[in-house]
Amino acid sequence: EEKKKSYADFLADDSMPQEVLALQVQLEQQQAALRDLTLARDTAWNAYSGLINQIEAIEAGIQPSEVEARVAVQAAVPTRPVSPKKAQNIALAGVAGLMLGIFGAFLAGFLARPKTK
């Protein structure tokens, strides 16, 4: 029994705690490296899965449900108020009405002609 040391006696020995501390530091470093590798693996897997889903969607002819849009340039604030252009709108309406009237006249003339054999 004298040869058997208790755990407290083992820790009381000055040379052993230094080795234990060194091993604990090494263990913590290895665990940190493991966490980093696990995170890198998970990130790579998520990227891979996303790419596979996009490929399957493209092959199926379906647009992906999530579309990422980015703003290239912020919209500029107008320097003066925007209002309807009355003269331009009236001119376009007159031209459209004239064209519609001419088309209607040709259609009426075409339909009014007697059919001959």
SVG drawing of the C-alpha trace seen along z (x, -y; Angstrom):
<svg xmlns="http://www.w3.org/2000/svg" viewBox="-72 -71 82 73">
<polyline fill="none" stroke="black" stroke-width="0.4" points="0.0,0.0 2.9,-2.3 3.8,-1.9 0.4,-3.0 0.1,-6.7 -3.1,-8.5 -4.3,-10.9 -3.6,-13.8 0.0,-12.6 0.4,-12.2 -0.7,-15.8 1.5,-17.0 4.6,-15.8 6.1,-18.9 7.3,-17.2 4.0,-15.6 1.8,-18.7 4.0,-20.3 3.6,-17.4 -0.1,-17.3 -0.4,-21.0 1.6,-20.6 -0.7,-17.7 -3.8,-19.8 -2.5,-22.6 -1.8,-20.2 -5.3,-18.7 -6.9,-22.1 -5.0,-22.9 -6.0,-19.6 -9.7,-20.2 -9.5,-23.8 -8.0,-22.3 -10.8,-19.7 -13.5,-22.4 -11.9,-24.4 -11.8,-21.3 -15.4,-20.4 -16.5,-24.0 -14.6,-23.9 -16.1,-20.5 -19.7,-21.7 -19.2,-24.9 -17.9,-22.9 -20.8,-20.4 -23.4,-23.2 -21.8,-24.8 -21.7,-21.4 -25.3,-20.7 -26.4,-24.1 -24.6,-23.6 -26.2,-20.1 -29.6,-21.6 -29.0,-24.3 -27.8,-21.7 -30.9,-19.6 -33.2,-22.6 -31.5,-23.6 -31.8,-20.1 -35.4,-19.9 -36.1,-23.3 -37.3,-24.8 -36.0,-28.2 -34.5,-28.1 -36.9,-29.2 -34.4,-31.6 -32.9,-34.2 -30.2,-36.5 -30.5,-40.1 -27.9,-42.7 -28.2,-46.5 -25.5,-47.7 -26.1,-51.4 -28.5,-53.3 -31.3,-55.1 -30.7,-58.8 -33.1,-61.3 -34.7,-63.4 -33.6,-67.1 -37.0,-68.3 -40.5,-66.9 -41.8,-64.5 -45.2,-65.4 -47.3,-64.2 -46.4,-65.7 -49.8,-66.9 -48.7,-68.1 -46.9,-64.8 -49.8,-62.7 -52.3,-64.6 -50.1,-64.4 -49.7,-60.6 -53.4,-60.1 -54.1,-62.1 -51.7,-60.1 -53.1,-56.8 -56.7,-58.0 -55.8,-59.0 -54.2,-55.6 -57.2,-53.7 -59.6,-55.8 -57.7,-55.1 -57.6,-51.3 -61.4,-51.4 -62.1,-53.1 -60.1,-50.5 -61.9,-47.7 -65.3,-49.2 -64.5,-49.6 -63.3,-46.0 -66.3,-44.6 -68.8,-46.8 -67.5,-45.5 -69.8,-42.9 -68.1,-39.6 -67.8,-38.7 -66.8,-35.5"/>
</svg>
